[in-house]
Amino acid sequence: MPTCIDIERRGPVAWLWMSRAEVHNAFDETLIAELTEALQSLDADDAVRVIVLAGRGKSFSAGADLNWMKRQGAASTEDNLADARKLAELFRVLSACATPTIARVQGAAMGGGMGLASACDICVASSSASFATSEVKLGILPAAISPYVVRAIGERQAYRYFQTAERIGAARAREIGLVHEVAEPEQLDAAVQAIVDALLAGGPKAQAASTALIRAVANRPVTAELIEDTARRIAELRATPEAKEGLSAFLEKRAPSWKG
């Protein structure tokens, strides 16, 4: 049985809660393993349309558990590398989900917590939330989270925040692209729900295809091969039952089948 997470099903939406409130949902080897396994399972479940990643208590995630970090520091190079690979795999699995993912961020999202927020497709934050790539203050670096944070905030901002470890408030996080929506604390769940509702209105296969499209075209030059790839993607999707149902529903002024 999981000890560090809770999974709450709300119809087609799975709320994946980090449940180590007493340590501000800080990472250790158990939380990393349980999150990775839960994400893989939920992403493979066709009944799950949206995954909301959240944290119990005052914080989203304070990053690495200090006791875990001490154990890492005392471990051999081989064991340290194996542990680091497991952490990197968590972020890869989250980022690679075909199911839409939303980070619900309240309080602190430090280090790996900022990595989780960056690896999700969408981030909704409380106005009281704060973020930081705080690793340099501990004499380490934000290596495992770097591909996702740099993707979210851009190379230019990363030069600043990776080196200064400054705290980033919610409003600033939205300015630099990390956060999509900021809500007052009492309105945070309503803001998440508004995005969930918008996601549930779309075709699930079309959403997965859209995510794959973004990954295929981002940061690539527009070449003849890329144009051909995009043409093939839309041509193939148009022929699917979901696309035909969506068009029929629009013309008939009714809800499509995926809306129940």
DOVO-439709 format. One record per residue: residue in three letters; y, x, z of N, C-alpha, C in turn. Coordinates in steps of 0.05 Angstrom, whole numbers, padded with zeros to 5 digits, always signed. Example, Ala and Ser with C-alpha at 12.3 -4.5 7.8 and 13.67 -1.06 7.14 Angstrom:
Ala-00114+00264+00156-00090+00246+00156-00066+00264+00156/Ser-00045+00257+00142-00021+00273+00143+00001+00258+00157/
END
This chain:
Met-00024+00017+00000+00000+00000+00000+00025+00018+00000/Pro+00045+00010-00016+00070+00025-00016+00083+00025+00012/Thr+00095+00048+00019+00108+00050+00045+00138+00054+00043/Cys+00148+00061+00019+00176+00067+00016+00191+00048-00003/Ile+00176+00030-00015+00189+00011-00034+00179-00017-00029/Asp+00194-00037-00038+00186-00065-00038+00192-00075-00067/Ile+00174-00091-00077+00178-00104-00103+00181-00134-00099/Glu+00204-00145-00106+00210-00173-00103+00211-00186-00131/Arg+00194-00205-00135+00194-00219-00161+00212-00244-00159/Arg+00232-00246-00177+00249-00269-00180+00245-00279-00208/Gly+00224-00295-00212+00217-00304-00239+00211-00280-00256/Pro+00225-00277-00280+00219-00255-00298+00234-00229-00290/Val+00247-00229-00267+00263-00206-00258+00249-00193-00235/Ala+00244-00167-00236+00232-00152-00215+00254-00135-00201/Trp+00258-00140-00175+00276-00125-00159+00260-00103-00145/Leu+00265-00078-00152+00250-00055-00141+00268-00043-00120/Trp+00261-00047-00094+00278-00038-00072+00267-00012-00061/Met+00285+00008-00059+00278+00031-00042+00282+00023-00013/Ser+00262+00028+00004+00262+00016+00030+00259+00038+00052/Arg+00277+00057+00051+00279+00078+00072+00308+00077+00083/Ala+00316+00054+00092+00344+00050+00101+00351+00069+00124/Glu+00332+00076+00140+00338+00093+00163+00347+00121+00155/Val+00340+00129+00131+00349+00155+00121+00365+00151+00095/His+00377+00128+00092+00394+00122+00069+00379+00125+00042/Asn+00353+00117+00043+00337+00118+00019+00336+00145+00005/Ala+00336+00166+00022+00333+00193+00012+00306+00198+00001/Phe+00305+00215-00019+00279+00222-00033+00261+00239-00016/Asp+00236+00233-00015+00215+00252-00008+00192+00249-00028/Glu+00171+00264-00024+00149+00263-00043+00136+00235-00045/Thr+00137+00221-00023+00124+00194-00024+00141+00174-00039/Leu+00167+00174-00034+00185+00156-00049+00185+00162-00078/Ile+00185+00188-00085+00184+00195-00114+00159+00184-00127/Ala+00136+00188-00114+00110+00179-00126+00109+00149-00128/Glu+00119+00135-00107+00117+00106-00107+00136+00093-00128/Leu+00160+00104-00130+00179+00095-00150+00168+00099-00178/Thr+00157+00122-00183+00146+00129-00210+00124+00109-00217/Glu+00105+00105-00199+00083+00087-00204+00092+00058-00208/Ala+00111+00049-00192+00121+00022-00194+00136+00017-00220/Leu+00152+00036-00229+00166+00033-00254+00147+00032-00278/Gln+00127+00049-00277+00107+00048-00299+00093+00022-00300/Ser+00085+00011-00277+00071-00014-00275+00089-00038-00284/Leu+00113-00038-00275+00131-00060-00282+00139-00059-00312/Asp+00143-00035-00323+00150-00033-00351+00127-00042-00369/Ala+00102-00039-00359+00079-00047-00375+00072-00077-00373/Asp+00086-00091-00355+00081-00119-00350+00099-00137-00368/Asp+00087-00151-00387+00102-00167-00406+00117-00190-00392/Ala+00108-00197-00368+00122-00219-00353+00148-00210-00341/Val+00153-00184-00340+00177-00173-00328+00198-00169-00351/Arg+00220-00183-00349+00241-00181-00370+00263-00162-00362/Val+00268-00159-00336+00289-00141-00326+00279-00128-00300/Ile+00286-00102-00297+00281-00088-00272+00308-00081-00259/Val+00312-00091-00234+00336-00084-00219+00327-00063-00198/Leu+00339-00040-00198+00333-00019-00179+00355-00020-00157/Ala+00346-00023-00132+00365-00026-00110+00356-00011-00086/Gly+00373-00009-00066+00367+00004-00041+00373-00013-00017/Arg+00355-00013+00002+00359-00028+00027+00379-00013+00044/Gly+00394-00028+00060+00412-00016+00080+00439-00010+00069/Lys+00452+00010+00081+00480+00016+00074+00483+00031+00049/Ser+00463+00046+00040+00465+00064+00017+00445+00057-00005/Phe+00453+00063-00029+00434+00062-00052+00414+00084-00049/Ser+00423+00109-00049+00406+00132-00043+00423+00156-00037/Ala+00417+00169-00015+00432+00193-00007+00422+00218-00020/Gly+00403+00216-00039+00393+00240-00052+00368+00250-00038/Ala+00366+00276-00036+00342+00288-00025+00341+00287+00005/Asp+00317+00281+00015+00312+00282+00044+00312+00311+00053/Leu+00328+00317+00074+00331+00345+00082+00305+00357+00092/Asn+00289+00341+00105+00263+00352+00114+00245+00359+00090/Trp+00246+00342+00070+00231+00348+00045+00241+00373+00032/Met+00268+00377+00032+00280+00401+00020+00272+00426+00036/Lys+00270+00423+00062+00261+00446+00078+00232+00454+00071/Arg+00215+00433+00068+00187+00439+00060+00186+00452+00033/Gln+00204+00443+00014+00204+00456-00012+00213+00485-00010/Gly+00233+00490+00007+00243+00517+00010+00222+00537+00021/Ala+00204+00526+00037+00183+00543+00049+00158+00545+00031/Ala+00157+00529+00010+00133+00528-00007+00133+00551-00027/Ser+00110+00556-00039+00107+00577-00059+00122+00568-00085/Thr+00127+00587-00102+00140+00581-00127+00124+00561-00143/Glu+00098+00564-00143+00081+00545-00159+00083+00517-00147/Asp+00082+00514-00120+00084+00488-00108+00112+00476-00112/Asn+00132+00493-00111+00159+00484-00115+00163+00473-00143/Leu+00151+00487-00162+00153+00478-00190+00139+00452-00195/Ala+00115+00449-00182+00100+00424-00185+00115+00401-00173/Asp+00128+00405-00150+00145+00384-00138+00169+00377-00155/Ala+00182+00397-00166+00205+00392-00183+00197+00377-00208/Arg+00173+00382-00219+00164+00368-00242+00160+00338-00236/Lys+00150+00332-00212+00146+00304-00205+00173+00289-00203/Leu+00193+00303-00192+00220+00291-00191+00231+00286-00219/Ala+00228+00306-00236+00238+00304-00263+00223+00281-00278/Glu+00198+00278-00272+00182+00256-00285+00192+00229-00276/Leu+00200+00226-00251+00211+00200-00242+00235+00193-00259/Phe+00254+00211-00263+00277+00205-00279+00270+00199-00308/Arg+00251+00214-00319+00242+00209-00346+00230+00182-00349/Val+00213+00174-00331+00200+00148-00332+00221+00125-00330/Leu+00240+00128-00312+00261+00108-00310+00277+00106-00335/Ser+00285+00129-00346+00302+00129-00370+00287+00119-00395/Ala+00261+00122-00395+00245+00114-00418+00235+00086-00418/Cys+00241+00071-00397+00232+00043-00395+00241+00027-00420/Ala+00222+00012-00432+00230-00007-00453+00242-00032-00441/Thr+00235-00038-00417+00247-00061-00403+00275-00054-00394/Pro+00294-00072-00398+00322-00066-00388+00322-00060-00358/Thr+00337-00040-00351+00340-00031-00323+00369-00033-00314/Ile+00373-00043-00289+00399-00044-00277+00399-00031-00250/Ala+00418-00013-00246+00421-00001-00219+00441-00018-00204/Arg+00433-00027-00180+00451-00042-00162+00459-00023-00140/Val+00484-00013-00141+00492+00009-00124+00512+00000-00103/Gln+00504+00003-00078+00522-00001-00056+00523+00024-00039/Gly+00545+00030-00027+00547+00054-00010+00543+00079-00026/Ala+00529+00098-00014+00527+00125-00026+00505+00127-00047/Ala+00511+00141-00069+00492+00148-00089+00496+00178-00095/Met+00484+00194-00078+00489+00223-00078+00466+00237-00093/Gly+00472+00259-00107+00451+00275-00119+00431+00259-00135/Gly+00406+00258-00126+00386+00243-00140+00393+00213-00142/Gly+00408+00203-00122+00416+00175-00124+00434+00170-00147/Met+00453+00189-00153+00469+00187-00177+00452+00190-00201/Gly+00431+00206-00199+00413+00209-00222+00399+00183-00229/Leu+00390+00168-00208+00378+00142-00213+00397+00123-00227/Ala+00422+00122-00217+00442+00105-00228+00447+00112-00257/Ser+00447+00138-00263+00452+00147-00291+00429+00141-00309/Ala+00404+00143-00299+00381+00139-00315+00376+00110-00322/Cys+00386+00091-00306+00384+00063-00313+00401+00056-00337/Asp+00394+00035-00352+00409+00027-00375+00437+00018-00367/Ile+00439+00004-00345+00464-00009-00336+00467-00003-00307/Cys+00493+00001-00299+00499+00006-00271+00520-00012-00261/Val+00515-00027-00240+00534-00045-00227+00538-00035-00199/Ala+00563-00030-00191+00569-00018-00165+00588-00034-00149/Ser+00584-00033-00123+00603-00044-00104+00628-00027-00104/Ser+00651-00040-00098+00676-00025-00097+00675-00004-00075/Ser+00657-00007-00056+00654+00013-00035+00634+00035-00041/Ala+00622+00034-00065+00603+00055-00072+00616+00081-00078/Ser+00601+00103-00074+00611+00129-00081+00588+00146-00092/Phe+00595+00164-00110+00575+00180-00124+00583+00210-00121/Ala+00563+00227-00125+00568+00256-00126+00544+00271-00135/Thr+00549+00291-00151+00528+00312-00156+00534+00333-00135/Ser+00522+00329-00112+00530+00344-00088+00513+00370-00084/Glu+00496+00376-00103+00476+00397-00099+00488+00425-00093/Val+00511+00432-00106+00522+00459-00103+00530+00464-00074/Lys+00536+00443-00059+00543+00446-00031+00519+00456-00014/Leu+00495+00452-00025+00471+00461-00012+00460+00487-00025/Gly+00475+00498-00044+00466+00522-00057+00445+00518-00078/Ile+00443+00493-00088+00424+00487-00110+00439+00475-00133/Leu+00426+00464-00152+00439+00452-00175+00426+00425-00183/Pro+00441+00408-00197+00430+00381-00204+00413+00382-00229/Ala+00392+00397-00228+00376+00403-00253+00361+00378-00263/Ala+00345+00366-00246+00328+00344-00255+00345+00320-00265/Ile+00368+00316-00253+00384+00292-00261+00403+00298-00284/Ser+00406+00324-00291+00427+00332-00309+00426+00318-00337/Pro+00402+00314-00349+00403+00301-00375+00415+00273-00375/Tyr+00411+00259-00353+00419+00231-00351+00448+00229-00341/Val+00456+00246-00323+00484+00246-00315+00502+00255-00337/Val+00495+00276-00351+00511+00285-00374+00513+00264-00396/Arg+00490+00251-00401+00490+00229-00420+00510+00207-00411/Ala+00511+00201-00385+00528+00179-00375+00557+00187-00375/Ile+00564+00210-00365+00593+00217-00361+00604+00236-00381/Gly+00586+00249-00397+00596+00268-00418+00597+00296-00407/Glu+00596+00315-00426+00596+00343-00419+00621+00351-00404/Arg+00644+00342-00414+00670+00350-00402+00672+00343-00373/Gln+00665+00318-00366+00667+00310-00338+00646+00325-00321/Ala+00623+00330-00333+00601+00344-00318+00610+00372-00310/Tyr+00626+00386-00326+00635+00412-00318+00650+00411-00292/Arg+00666+00390-00288+00681+00386-00263+00663+00379-00240/Tyr+00648+00358-00243+00635+00346-00220+00609+00361-00212/Phe+00596+00374-00231+00573+00391-00223+00582+00415-00206/Gln+00606+00425-00212+00615+00449-00198+00631+00443-00172/Thr+00645+00421-00172+00662+00414-00148+00647+00398-00128/Ala+00627+00382-00137+00612+00364-00119+00631+00343-00106/Glu+00653+00338-00119+00672+00318-00108+00659+00290-00107/Arg+00667+00274-00088+00658+00246-00087+00673+00231-00108/Ile+00659+00213-00121+00670+00197-00143+00669+00168-00133/Gly+00693+00156-00130+00694+00128-00122+00685+00109-00144/Ala+00681+00084-00138+00670+00065-00158+00689+00062-00182/Ala+00715+00060-00176+00734+00056-00198+00734+00080-00217/Arg+00734+00104-00205+00733+00129-00221+00707+00130-00236/Ala+00685+00122-00224+00659+00123-00237+00659+00105-00262/Arg+00673+00082-00260+00675+00065-00283+00692+00078-00305/Glu+00713+00092-00297+00731+00105-00316+00716+00126-00333/Ile+00697+00141-00320+00684+00163-00334+00657+00154-00347/Gly+00650+00128-00345+00627+00118-00360+00602+00115-00344/Leu+00602+00123-00319+00577+00121-00303+00571+00092-00295/Val+00591+00077-00289+00588+00049-00279+00599+00030-00300/His+00584+00008-00305+00593-00012-00324+00611-00033-00311/Glu+00603-00042-00287+00618-00063-00273+00622-00055-00244/Val+00645-00061-00232+00651-00058-00204+00657-00085-00192/Ala+00645-00091-00169+00649-00116-00156+00654-00112-00126/Glu+00668-00130-00114+00671-00129-00085+00644-00132-00072/Pro+00640-00120-00048+00613-00120-00036+00599-00148-00035/Glu+00615-00168-00028+00603-00195-00026+00597-00207-00053/Gln+00607-00195-00075+00603-00206-00102+00583-00188-00118/Leu+00572-00168-00105+00555-00149-00120+00531-00162-00132/Asp+00517-00179-00117+00493-00192-00128+00500-00211-00150/Ala+00523-00225-00148+00532-00243-00169+00538-00228-00194/Ala+00549-00204-00192+00555-00188-00215+00529-00178-00228/Val+00510-00171-00212+00484-00163-00223+00471-00187-00237/Gln+00472-00210-00224+00460-00234-00236+00472-00242-00262/Ala+00498-00238-00265+00511-00245-00291+00500-00228-00313/Ile+00495-00202-00308+00483-00185-00329+00454-00193-00333/Val+00439-00199-00312+00412-00208-00315+00410-00233-00333/Asp+00428-00252-00328+00429-00276-00345+00434-00270-00374/Ala+00452-00251-00379+00458-00243-00406+00433-00230-00419/Leu+00419-00214-00404+00395-00201-00414+00373-00221-00420/Leu+00370-00241-00403+00349-00261-00407+00354-00279-00431/Ala+00379-00279-00441+00385-00295-00465+00376-00281-00490/Gly+00370-00255-00489+00363-00241-00513+00333-00239-00517/Gly+00324-00234-00541+00295-00231-00547+00285-00205-00535/Pro+00263-00206-00520+00253-00181-00507+00245-00159-00526/Lys+00232-00167-00549+00225-00146-00568+00249-00135-00582/Ala+00269-00152-00587+00294-00142-00599+00309-00123-00579/Gln+00308-00129-00554+00321-00111-00534+00306-00084-00533/Ala+00280-00085-00533+00265-00060-00532+00271-00044-00558/Ala+00272-00058-00580+00278-00044-00605+00307-00033-00605/Ser+00325-00047-00593+00353-00038-00591+00355-00013-00574/Thr+00340-00012-00552+00339+00012-00535+00328+00036-00551/Ala+00306+00031-00565+00295+00052-00582+00314+00061-00603/Leu+00329+00043-00614+00349+00049-00634+00371+00068-00623/Ile+00381+00061-00600+00401+00078-00587+00391+00107-00584/Arg+00366+00109-00574+00355+00136-00569+00351+00151-00595/Ala+00347+00136-00617+00342+00149-00643+00368+00158-00656/Val+00390+00144-00652+00415+00150-00666+00435+00165-00650/Ala+00433+00165-00623+00454+00177-00607+00455+00207-00612/Asn+00480+00216-00615+00486+00245-00619+00472+00258-00643/Arg+00467+00241-00663+00455+00252-00688+00475+00249-00710/Pro+00476+00268-00729+00494+00264-00752+00484+00242-00770/Val+00503+00228-00783+00496+00206-00801+00486+00219-00828/Thr+00460+00219-00831+00448+00230-00855+00434+00208-00871/Ala+00425+00215-00895+00410+00195-00911+00385+00187-00896/Glu+00372+00206-00882+00348+00200-00868+00353+00180-00845/Leu+00376+00184-00831+00382+00166-00809+00389+00138-00819/Ile+00403+00137-00841+00410+00111-00853+00384+00096-00861/Glu+00366+00111-00873+00340+00099-00881+00325+00089-00857/Asp+00325+00104-00835+00311+00097-00811+00323+00071-00800/Thr+00349+00068-00799+00361+00044-00789+00355+00020-00807/Ala+00354+00024-00833+00348+00002-00851+00319-00008-00847/Arg+00301+00011-00843+00273+00004-00838+00270-00011-00812/Arg+00284-00003-00792+00282-00016-00766+00290-00046-00767/Ile+00312-00052-00780+00321-00080-00782+00302-00096-00800/Ala+00293-00083-00822+00275-00098-00840+00249-00105-00827/Glu+00238-00087-00811+00213-00092-00797+00217-00113-00775/Leu+00239-00112-00761+00243-00131-00739+00248-00160-00750/Arg+00262-00162-00773+00267-00188-00785+00241-00204-00790/Ala+00220-00190-00795+00194-00203-00803+00178-00211-00779/Thr+00187-00205-00755+00171-00211-00731+00174-00241-00723/Pro+00154-00252-00709+00156-00279-00700+00180-00284-00681/Glu+00187-00264-00665+00210-00267-00647+00236-00271-00663/Ala+00240-00255-00684+00264-00257-00700+00265-00284-00715/Lys+00242-00293-00725+00241-00319-00738+00247-00342-00719/Glu+00236-00339-00695+00242-00360-00674+00272-00360-00666/Gly+00283-00336-00664+00312-00334-00657+00330-00347-00678/Leu+00324-00342-00703+00340-00354-00724+00336-00384-00725/Ser+00311-00393-00723+00306-00422-00723+00320-00435-00700/Ala+00319-00424-00676+00332-00435-00653+00362-00437-00657/Phe+00374-00417-00669+00403-00417-00674+00410-00439-00694/Leu+00395-00442-00715+00401-00462-00736+00396-00490-00725/Glu+00376-00493-00708+00369-00519-00697+00385-00526-00672/Lys+00402-00508-00663+00420-00511-00640+00403-00517-00615/Arg+00383-00501-00610+00366-00503-00586+00361-00476-00574/Ala+00351-00476-00550+00346-00450-00537+00320-00438-00549/Pro+00320-00412-00553+00296-00399-00563+00274-00399-00542/Ser+00249-00395-00551+00226-00398-00534+00227-00378-00510/Trp+00239-00355-00514+00238-00335-00492+00257-00343-00469/Lys+00274-00364-00473+00290-00373-00451+00276-00395-00435/Gly+00251-00401-00442+00235-00420-00427+00242-00449-00433/
END
